[in-house]
């Protein structure tokens, strides 16, 4: 997070100027421990994003199979799982991008 130089309020991480007083914000340098924690979190987001994609594809495939063979309950469960994968994939991609920006110091 960036800090406002006059009000000491939190500014958005990607802000160059404080939205409250319009002065240039101070960016906090990351230590080596924080850098490795952020890199670990980026890796976890990448794995979860891939898992979401797999959930989307497999859920849709089994849902279609369930509809074809008239297993309605199985089809509904699989389509709900596919929808969950559809929602979680972009969520983790966005979270990973924010962590990358934080790692760059923006």
N, C-alpha and C positions, 0 to 999 in steps of 0.2 A: 504494500500500500504506500501511497505517496502522502506526505504531510504538508498541510498549508503552513507557510512560514510565519504568518501573523496570527491566525486564529488557532493553529494547532489542531485543526479538524482533519479528518480523513478525506482525502480526495480519491477519485477513481484511479486505478493503477495505471491506466493509459493516458491520464491527463497530464498535459504540460503546464497548464495554468489552473489555479484553484477556482472552482466554480463559485466560491463565496466572495473572495476578495480580488480575484484576477491577477494575483502575483504568481511568479514561477514557483512550482512546488519542489520540495526536496524529495529526492528518491532515496530509499533505504537500500544500502548495499547488502547483498546476501552473503552470509558466511558459508564456509565449505560444508558444514553440517546441513544447513538449510538447502543448499544446492543439491546435495545428494537426496534429501527427502523429496524435493520437487521432482527430480529425475525419476525417483521410484514411483511417485504418484502419476507421472506422465506415462510410465510403462504400464501401470495398472489400468489407466484409462484406455490405453491402446489395446490391451488384452480384453477389457470389457466391451470395447467397441467391436472387436472381432467376434466376440461371443454373441453380441446382439445381432450381428449380421448372420451368423450361423443360425441363431434362434429364428430369425425372420425367414430364412430360406427353408429350413427344416419344418417349421411350423406351417408355412404355406403349403409345402409339398404334402405333408401328412394330412392337412386339412382338406386339400383337394382329393386325396386318396379316400379320406373318410366320407366325403360327399359322394364320390363315385360309387363306393360300395355300401352306401346308405348307413353309415355309422355317424349319425348326427351329433351325438354327444362328443365323440372323439373329434369331429370336424370343428365344432364350436370351441373346444379347448385348444386345439391347435391353432385356429385363427386368432384366438385371444393371445396366445403365446407369440404369434407372428406380429400382432399389433404391438405387443410389449417390446419386441425387438426393433420394430419400426420407430418407436418413441425413444428407446434408450440409446440407440446408435448415435443419432445426432446430439443427444445430451452429452454423452461421453466425448464426442468429437469436439464440441464446444468447450467443455471443461479442459480438455487437453490443450486446445489452442490458448486458452487463458493462462494455463500453467506455463506454456512455452513463452508467452509474452512476459510473464512474471520473472521467468528465468533470464530473459534478455535484459530485464531491468526497465521495462517500459511501463 
